[in-house]
Amino acid sequence: MTVSLAYEDKGAGNGVPLLLIHGHPFDRTMWAPQIEAFAPHRRVVAPDLRGYGASPVVPGITPLSAFAADLQALLDDLEVESAVVAGLSMGGQIAMECVARLGDRVRGLVLADTFAAPETEEGKRTRNAMADRLLREGMRGYADEVLHKMVAPYADPAVQAHVHRMMTATPPEGAAAALRGRAERPDYRPLLARVTVPALVVVGEDDEFTPVPVAESLHALLPDSTLRVVKGAAHMPNLERPEEFNAALADFLARVAG
């Protein structure tokens, strides 16, 4: 069953709309620099995923397919026929799921700081243990621990504060459900090898979660892709280095969607 999502729907223009899918454990405000940059030229839709931000919290297990179903329903409700789909980290994996679900409605694919391989057995145990911990302890301890992996220690203090604020504001039940679902995700590598639309792969040069070689492997899998490595950034180059990220995205959109 799909969930009605909170979202931003900004902008207009002739360009193909842009769907922005946030990562874990964030919300749609992580895309503020991109909404500001691109809404003057095209429609930009940035939802809060179920369990995050202002969207309903659904406890239990949320598979990536459920997130994608919610997004399909949102695009239908907004009468968005097709879009460039962009996602970061978990949002990138949901974007891959959207390719499988939406088919020709995806006009271009942007994968930022993400990976396509299925979870290892150790990874499954780690994600489920973290889900248990978040339900038991809440988000703050986790947020404190991973802040400087999400954004580099040298990142702008205001950016660090924004990222920490998003993490601590996320409902533990929603974050835990996503972790449990993500632990069971499929192998998206065969799907990416069949993607026919243009793709952009972006990664922060100092990303520890999804290092540059992981992005290079995605770039190698995709038949028609561009790879951009953003210097001076870790896992969230769209916030850490928005000018560089936006320049890469603008070049891609000009090529793909006018």
One Martini backbone bead per residue (centre of mass of N, CA, C, O) as a GRO file, in nm:
protein
  258
    1MET     BB    1   0.095   0.037   0.024
    2THR     BB    2   0.069   0.354  -0.023
    3VAL     BB    3   0.207   0.681   0.050
    4SER     BB    4   0.157   1.000   0.147
    5LEU     BB    5   0.362   1.261   0.061
    6ALA     BB    6   0.584   1.482   0.134
    7TYR     BB    7   0.650   1.793  -0.058
    8GLU     BB    8   0.818   1.946  -0.329
    9ASP     BB    9   0.684   2.185  -0.587
   10LYS     BB   10   0.889   2.338  -0.822
   11GLY     BB   11   0.843   2.510  -1.085
   12ALA     BB   12   0.921   2.520  -1.442
   13GLY     BB   13   0.904   2.481  -1.778
   14ASN     BB   14   1.048   2.281  -2.048
   15GLY     BB   15   1.178   2.088  -1.885
   16VAL     BB   16   1.240   1.811  -1.748
   17PRO     BB   17   1.170   1.681  -1.476
   18LEU     BB   18   1.286   1.666  -1.125
   19LEU     BB   19   1.378   1.393  -0.919
   20LEU     BB   20   1.441   1.393  -0.562
   21ILE     BB   21   1.631   1.152  -0.362
   22HIS     BB   22   1.688   1.085  -0.057
   23GLY     BB   23   1.859   0.986   0.213
   24HIS     BB   24   2.015   0.829   0.489
   25PRO     BB   25   1.880   1.027   0.753
   26PHE     BB   26   1.675   1.225   0.582
   27ASP     BB   27   1.554   1.493   0.369
   28ARG     BB   28   1.448   1.730   0.143
   29THR     BB   29   1.655   1.955   0.249
   30MET     BB   30   1.914   1.839   0.104
   31TRP     BB   31   1.803   1.992  -0.181
   32ALA     BB   32   1.810   2.306  -0.166
   33PRO     BB   33   2.032   2.387  -0.380
   34GLN     BB   34   1.878   2.250  -0.621
   35ILE     BB   35   1.609   2.392  -0.611
   36GLU     BB   36   1.723   2.679  -0.644
   37ALA     BB   37   1.875   2.624  -0.921
   38PHE     BB   38   1.629   2.463  -1.100
   39ALA     BB   39   1.338   2.588  -1.071
   40PRO     BB   40   1.368   2.828  -1.284
   41HIS     BB   41   1.374   2.588  -1.537
   42ARG     BB   42   1.215   2.360  -1.370
   43ARG     BB   43   1.068   2.095  -1.245
   44VAL     BB   44   1.073   2.019  -0.884
   45VAL     BB   45   1.080   1.710  -0.701
   46ALA     BB   46   1.077   1.678  -0.326
   47PRO     BB   47   1.059   1.422  -0.115
   48ASP     BB   48   0.947   1.254   0.158
   49LEU     BB   49   0.998   0.972   0.277
   50ARG     BB   50   0.897   0.720   0.427
   51GLY     BB   51   0.987   0.794   0.767
   52TYR     BB   52   1.041   1.098   0.678
   53GLY     BB   53   1.002   1.381   0.797
   54ALA     BB   54   0.657   1.459   0.702
   55SER     BB   55   0.606   1.173   0.666
   56PRO     BB   56   0.490   0.883   0.719
   57VAL     BB   57   0.510   0.633   0.960
   58VAL     BB   58   0.644   0.295   0.888
   59PRO     BB   59   0.676   0.027   1.044
   60GLY     BB   60   0.928  -0.230   1.022
   61ILE     BB   61   0.941  -0.291   0.671
   62THR     BB   62   1.118  -0.112   0.398
   63PRO     BB   63   1.133  -0.154   0.091
   64LEU     BB   64   1.244  -0.016  -0.198
   65SER     BB   65   0.976  -0.072  -0.351
   66ALA     BB   66   0.799   0.112  -0.170
   67PHE     BB   67   0.929   0.377  -0.235
   68ALA     BB   68   0.875   0.360  -0.543
   69ALA     BB   69   0.567   0.347  -0.523
   70ASP     BB   70   0.529   0.622  -0.395
   71LEU     BB   71   0.659   0.782  -0.631
   72GLN     BB   72   0.465   0.695  -0.849
   73ALA     BB   73   0.213   0.813  -0.713
   74LEU     BB   74   0.312   1.104  -0.709
   75LEU     BB   75   0.348   1.144  -1.012
   76ASP     BB   76   0.056   1.087  -1.077
   77ASP     BB   77  -0.072   1.315  -0.902
   78LEU     BB   78   0.118   1.541  -1.060
   79GLU     BB   79   0.140   1.474  -1.366
   80VAL     BB   80   0.417   1.316  -1.420
   81GLU     BB   81   0.531   1.155  -1.694
   82SER     BB   82   0.838   1.253  -1.672
   83ALA     BB   83   1.190   1.198  -1.553
   84VAL     BB   84   1.456   1.291  -1.375
   85VAL     BB   85   1.642   1.066  -1.171
   86ALA     BB   86   1.756   1.144  -0.834
   87GLY     BB   87   2.009   0.990  -0.613
   88LEU     BB   88   2.125   0.943  -0.270
   89SER     BB   89   2.229   0.661  -0.188
   90MET     BB   90   1.950   0.529  -0.109
   91GLY     BB   91   1.826   0.704  -0.335
   92GLY     BB   92   1.979   0.554  -0.560
   93GLN     BB   93   1.842   0.279  -0.514
   94ILE     BB   94   1.559   0.389  -0.567
   95ALA     BB   95   1.619   0.480  -0.854
   96MET     BB   96   1.667   0.195  -0.957
   97GLU     BB   97   1.380   0.099  -0.889
   98CYS     BB   98   1.245   0.305  -1.081
   99VAL     BB   99   1.348   0.185  -1.340
  100ALA     BB  100   1.195  -0.084  -1.306
  101ARG     BB  101   0.901   0.057  -1.273
  102LEU     BB  102   0.894   0.310  -1.501
  103GLY     BB  103   1.083   0.312  -1.732
  104ASP     BB  104   1.018   0.551  -1.975
  105ARG     BB  105   0.982   0.778  -1.748
  106VAL     BB  106   1.289   0.761  -1.751
  107ARG     BB  107   1.520   1.001  -1.889
  108GLY     BB  108   1.717   1.001  -1.636
  109LEU     BB  109   2.023   0.923  -1.437
  110VAL     BB  110   2.113   0.988  -1.088
  111LEU     BB  111   2.415   0.882  -0.914
  112ALA     BB  112   2.488   0.940  -0.567
  113ASP     BB  113   2.664   0.792  -0.350
  114THR     BB  114   2.647   0.477  -0.452
  115PHE     BB  115   2.511   0.132  -0.484
  116ALA     BB  116   2.433  -0.207  -0.641
  117ALA     BB  117   2.491  -0.412  -0.447
  118PRO     BB  118   2.433  -0.647  -0.246
  119GLU     BB  119   2.407  -0.772   0.055
  120THR     BB  120   2.573  -0.896   0.297
  121GLU     BB  121   2.562  -1.085   0.569
  122GLU     BB  122   2.701  -0.880   0.748
  123GLY     BB  123   2.531  -0.637   0.657
  124LYS     BB  124   2.262  -0.741   0.759
  125ARG     BB  125   2.340  -0.752   1.056
  126THR     BB  126   2.417  -0.453   1.084
  127ARG     BB  127   2.146  -0.325   1.003
  128ASN     BB  128   1.969  -0.468   1.217
  129ALA     BB  129   2.129  -0.367   1.461
  130MET     BB  130   2.080  -0.066   1.405
  131ALA     BB  131   1.777  -0.075   1.421
  132ASP     BB  132   1.768  -0.160   1.714
  133ARG     BB  133   1.922   0.084   1.826
  134LEU     BB  134   1.734   0.313   1.732
  135LEU     BB  135   1.489   0.210   1.895
  136ARG     BB  136   1.641   0.225   2.174
  137GLU     BB  137   1.810   0.528   2.146
  138GLY     BB  138   1.797   0.670   1.889
  139MET     BB  139   1.970   0.921   1.681
  140ARG     BB  140   2.207   1.084   1.814
  141GLY     BB  141   2.446   0.888   1.839
  142TYR     BB  142   2.464   0.823   1.540
  143ALA     BB  143   2.500   1.111   1.437
  144ASP     BB  144   2.765   1.168   1.584
  145GLU     BB  145   2.934   0.934   1.452
  146VAL     BB  146   2.861   1.000   1.120
  147LEU     BB  147   2.896   1.294   1.032
  148HIS     BB  148   3.215   1.265   0.921
  149LYS     BB  149   3.100   1.081   0.678
  150MET     BB  150   2.884   1.244   0.543
  151VAL     BB  151   3.073   1.482   0.621
  152ALA     BB  152   3.334   1.655   0.623
  153PRO     BB  153   3.528   1.799   0.867
  154TYR     BB  154   3.571   2.060   0.658
  155ALA     BB  155   3.300   2.147   0.653
  156ASP     BB  156   3.066   2.352   0.677
  157PRO     BB  157   2.907   2.420   0.969
  158ALA     BB  158   2.621   2.454   0.847
  159VAL     BB  159   2.616   2.179   0.710
  160GLN     BB  160   2.662   2.005   0.956
  161ALA     BB  161   2.407   2.102   1.106
  162HIS     BB  162   2.201   2.012   0.897
  163VAL     BB  163   2.267   1.710   0.898
  164HIS     BB  164   2.226   1.661   1.200
  165ARG     BB  165   1.932   1.756   1.206
  166MET     BB  166   1.814   1.545   1.018
  167MET     BB  167   1.896   1.293   1.178
  168THR     BB  168   1.757   1.368   1.459
  169ALA     BB  169   1.459   1.405   1.317
  170THR     BB  170   1.438   1.117   1.262
  171PRO     BB  171   1.247   0.853   1.282
  172PRO     BB  172   1.334   0.553   1.409
  173GLU     BB  173   1.117   0.376   1.268
  174GLY     BB  174   1.186   0.461   0.977
  175ALA     BB  175   1.489   0.394   0.975
  176ALA     BB  176   1.463   0.094   1.054
  177ALA     BB  177   1.284   0.003   0.817
  178ALA     BB  178   1.493   0.076   0.599
  179LEU     BB  179   1.726  -0.101   0.693
  180ARG     BB  180   1.575  -0.373   0.664
  181GLY     BB  181   1.511  -0.340   0.360
  182ARG     BB  182   1.804  -0.290   0.257
  183ALA     BB  183   1.918  -0.570   0.341
  184GLU     BB  184   1.712  -0.701   0.096
  185ARG     BB  185   1.833  -0.616  -0.153
  186PRO     BB  186   1.902  -0.622  -0.465
  187ASP     BB  187   2.068  -0.668  -0.762
  188TYR     BB  188   2.143  -0.384  -0.980
  189ARG     BB  189   2.352  -0.450  -1.205
  190PRO     BB  190   2.182  -0.572  -1.438
  191LEU     BB  191   2.007  -0.321  -1.474
  192LEU     BB  192   2.228  -0.111  -1.545
  193ALA     BB  193   2.324  -0.265  -1.808
  194ARG     BB  194   2.016  -0.185  -1.941
  195VAL     BB  195   2.042   0.108  -1.954
  196THR     BB  196   1.942   0.361  -2.204
  197VAL     BB  197   1.981   0.604  -2.051
  198PRO     BB  198   2.123   0.858  -1.935
  199ALA     BB  199   2.404   0.902  -1.703
  200LEU     BB  200   2.497   1.010  -1.364
  201VAL     BB  201   2.802   1.000  -1.178
  202VAL     BB  202   2.846   1.081  -0.831
  203VAL     BB  203   3.136   1.179  -0.617
  204GLY     BB  204   3.310   1.203  -0.338
  205GLU     BB  205   3.644   1.192  -0.285
  206ASP     BB  206   3.590   1.138   0.054
  207ASP     BB  207   3.420   0.885   0.043
  208GLU     BB  208   3.359   0.610   0.266
  209PHE     BB  209   3.099   0.458   0.184
  210THR     BB  210   3.142   0.549  -0.143
  211PRO     BB  211   3.388   0.515  -0.315
  212VAL     BB  212   3.523   0.585  -0.613
  213PRO     BB  213   3.537   0.286  -0.720
  214VAL     BB  214   3.232   0.248  -0.708
  215ALA     BB  215   3.159   0.461  -0.916
  216GLU     BB  216   3.327   0.336  -1.143
  217SER     BB  217   3.154   0.077  -1.159
  218LEU     BB  218   2.895   0.214  -1.248
  219HIS     BB  219   3.006   0.349  -1.501
  220ALA     BB  220   3.081   0.073  -1.636
  221LEU     BB  221   2.788  -0.046  -1.647
  222LEU     BB  222   2.686   0.194  -1.793
  223PRO     BB  223   2.634   0.264  -2.125
  224ASP     BB  224   2.550   0.595  -2.056
  225SER     BB  225   2.805   0.765  -1.890
  226THR     BB  226   2.897   0.997  -1.628
  227LEU     BB  227   3.184   1.105  -1.439
  228ARG     BB  228   3.189   1.276  -1.110
  229VAL     BB  229   3.440   1.422  -0.909
  230VAL     BB  230   3.424   1.572  -0.589
  231LYS     BB  231   3.599   1.795  -0.443
  232GLY     BB  232   3.569   1.849  -0.109
  233ALA     BB  233   3.410   1.566  -0.044
  234ALA     BB  234   3.190   1.327   0.056
  235HIS     BB  235   2.861   1.197   0.079
  236MET     BB  236   2.751   1.527   0.024
  237PRO     BB  237   2.808   1.719  -0.240
  238ASN     BB  238   2.541   1.888  -0.267
  239LEU     BB  239   2.624   2.042   0.013
  240GLU     BB  240   2.937   2.084   0.018
  241ARG     BB  241   2.941   2.126  -0.328
  242PRO     BB  242   2.706   2.279  -0.501
  243GLU     BB  243   2.840   2.403  -0.749
  244GLU     BB  244   2.965   2.144  -0.862
  245PHE     BB  245   2.713   1.970  -0.866
  246ASN     BB  246   2.536   2.163  -1.039
  247ALA     BB  247   2.716   2.161  -1.287
  248ALA     BB  248   2.690   1.862  -1.350
  249LEU     BB  249   2.378   1.861  -1.368
  250ALA     BB  250   2.346   2.075  -1.587
  251ASP     BB  251   2.496   1.929  -1.809
  252PHE     BB  252   2.311   1.685  -1.812
  253LEU     BB  253   2.036   1.826  -1.863
  254ALA     BB  254   2.114   1.957  -2.131
  255ARG     BB  255   2.148   1.679  -2.275
  256VAL     BB  256   1.871   1.530  -2.192
  257ALA     BB  257   1.623   1.781  -2.119
  258GLY     BB  258   1.671   2.098  -2.188
   0.00000   0.00000   0.00000
